[in-house]
Amino acid sequence: MSAGERRTLRPDAEAEGTVELDPLRAASPVVRAFSLSVAEGDARGLSWKSSSERCSIGSHPSNDLVLSDPTVSRFHCEITVAGPSRG
């Protein structure tokens, strides 16, 4: 069993000696890093590479990716890598 997979036993699985894997967890890749690139505007071509599971974007200097654009607010948005939702 690889990292990230969860074992789900059917009621009769122990008797049969079989194990089912949770397909949502098994199909979900693990994101260790990501990068963002500006595609339009004055900052076109600017790239940023992650060092964690999140990136804050905005015009304020405390953001990870700082954009000097009048249409971008000080704390415009945050991108967070998360696992599959279980609703």
GUVOGU-192860 format. One record per residue (C-alpha): residue number from 1; residue in three letters; y, x, z. Coordinates in steps of 0.1 Angstrom, whole numbers, m for minus. Example, Ala and Ser with C-alpha at 12.3 -4.5 7.8 and 13.67 -1.06 7.14 Angstrom:
<recs>
+-----+------+-------+-------+-------+
! seq ! type ! north !  east !    up !
+-----+------+-------+-------+-------+
!   1 !  ALA !   m45 !   123 !    78 !
!   2 !  SER !   m11 !   137 !    71 !
+-----+------+-------+-------+-------+
</recs>
This chain:
<recs>
+-----+------+-------+-------+-------+
! seq ! type ! north !  east !    up !
+-----+------+-------+-------+-------+
!   1 !  MET !     0 !     0 !     0 !
!   2 !  SER !    34 !    14 !   m10 !
!   3 !  ALA !    66 !    14 !    11 !
!   4 !  GLY !    83 !   m19 !    11 !
!   5 !  GLU !    52 !   m40 !     5 !
!   6 !  ARG !    43 !   m66 !    31 !
!   7 !  ARG !     7 !   m76 !    37 !
!   8 !  THR !     1 !  m113 !    37 !
!   9 !  LEU !   m34 !  m124 !    48 !
!  10 !  ARG !   m49 !  m156 !    36 !
!  11 !  PRO !   m68 !  m175 !    63 !
!  12 !  ASP !  m101 !  m165 !    47 !
!  13 !  ALA !   m90 !  m130 !    37 !
!  14 !  GLU !  m105 !  m112 !    67 !
!  15 !  ALA !  m139 !  m127 !    60 !
!  16 !  GLU !  m137 !  m117 !    23 !
!  17 !  GLY !  m122 !   m83 !    30 !
!  18 !  THR !   m93 !   m90 !     7 !
!  19 !  VAL !   m55 !   m87 !    12 !
!  20 !  GLU !   m28 !  m103 !    m8 !
!  21 !  LEU !     6 !   m86 !   m13 !
!  22 !  ASP !    38 !  m104 !   m11 !
!  23 !  PRO !    49 !  m105 !   m48 !
!  24 !  LEU !    87 !  m107 !   m40 !
!  25 !  ARG !    85 !   m75 !   m19 !
!  26 !  ALA !    62 !   m57 !   m43 !
!  27 !  ALA !    84 !   m63 !   m73 !
!  28 !  SER !   116 !   m53 !   m56 !
!  29 !  PRO !   127 !   m18 !   m63 !
!  30 !  VAL !   142 !     4 !   m36 !
!  31 !  VAL !   178 !    14 !   m44 !
!  32 !  ARG !   186 !    48 !   m29 !
!  33 !  ALA !   219 !    54 !   m48 !
!  34 !  PHE !   241 !    37 !   m74 !
!  35 !  SER !   272 !    45 !   m94 !
!  36 !  LEU !   301 !    25 !  m106 !
!  37 !  SER !   323 !    32 !  m136 !
!  38 !  VAL !   357 !    17 !  m145 !
!  39 !  ALA !   353 !     1 !  m180 !
!  40 !  GLU !   389 !   m10 !  m187 !
!  41 !  GLY !   425 !    m4 !  m177 !
!  42 !  ASP !   444 !    28 !  m167 !
!  43 !  ALA !   414 !    41 !  m146 !
!  44 !  ARG !   390 !    37 !  m175 !
!  45 !  GLY !   363 !    64 !  m172 !
!  46 !  LEU !   367 !    68 !  m134 !
!  47 !  SER !   333 !    70 !  m118 !
!  48 !  TRP !   321 !    68 !   m82 !
!  49 !  LYS !   286 !    76 !   m68 !
!  50 !  SER !   273 !    60 !   m37 !
!  51 !  SER !   264 !    78 !    m5 !
!  52 !  SER !   253 !    46 !    13 !
!  53 !  GLU !   243 !    10 !     6 !
!  54 !  ARG !   278 !    m2 !     2 !
!  55 !  CYS !   311 !     4 !   m17 !
!  56 !  SER !   345 !    m9 !    m9 !
!  57 !  ILE !   369 !   m13 !   m38 !
!  58 !  GLY !   407 !   m18 !   m36 !
!  59 !  SER !   441 !    m2 !   m39 !
!  60 !  HIS !   442 !    10 !    m3 !
!  61 !  PRO !   434 !    47 !     2 !
!  62 !  SER !   407 !    39 !    28 !
!  63 !  ASN !   384 !    23 !     1 !
!  64 !  ASP !   355 !    42 !   m14 !
!  65 !  LEU !   367 !    34 !   m49 !
!  66 !  VAL !   405 !    33 !   m51 !
!  67 !  LEU !   422 !    15 !   m80 !
!  68 !  SER !   459 !    17 !   m86 !
!  69 !  ASP !   463 !   m15 !  m105 !
!  70 !  PRO !   487 !   m44 !   m97 !
!  71 !  THR !   459 !   m69 !  m102 !
!  72 !  VAL !   437 !   m53 !   m75 !
!  73 !  SER !   444 !   m62 !   m38 !
!  74 !  ARG !   443 !   m36 !   m10 !
!  75 !  PHE !   408 !   m46 !     0 !
!  76 !  HIS !   396 !   m63 !   m32 !
!  77 !  CYS !   358 !   m65 !   m28 !
!  78 !  GLU !   327 !   m48 !   m14 !
!  79 !  ILE !   294 !   m42 !   m31 !
!  80 !  THR !   264 !   m41 !    m9 !
!  81 !  VAL !   228 !   m34 !   m18 !
!  82 !  ALA !   205 !   m59 !    m1 !
!  83 !  GLY !   168 !   m69 !    m4 !
!  84 !  PRO !   156 !  m102 !   m18 !
!  85 !  SER !   167 !  m133 !    m1 !
!  86 !  ARG !   142 !  m154 !    17 !
!  87 !  GLY !   155 !  m189 !    19 !
+-----+------+-------+-------+-------+
</recs>
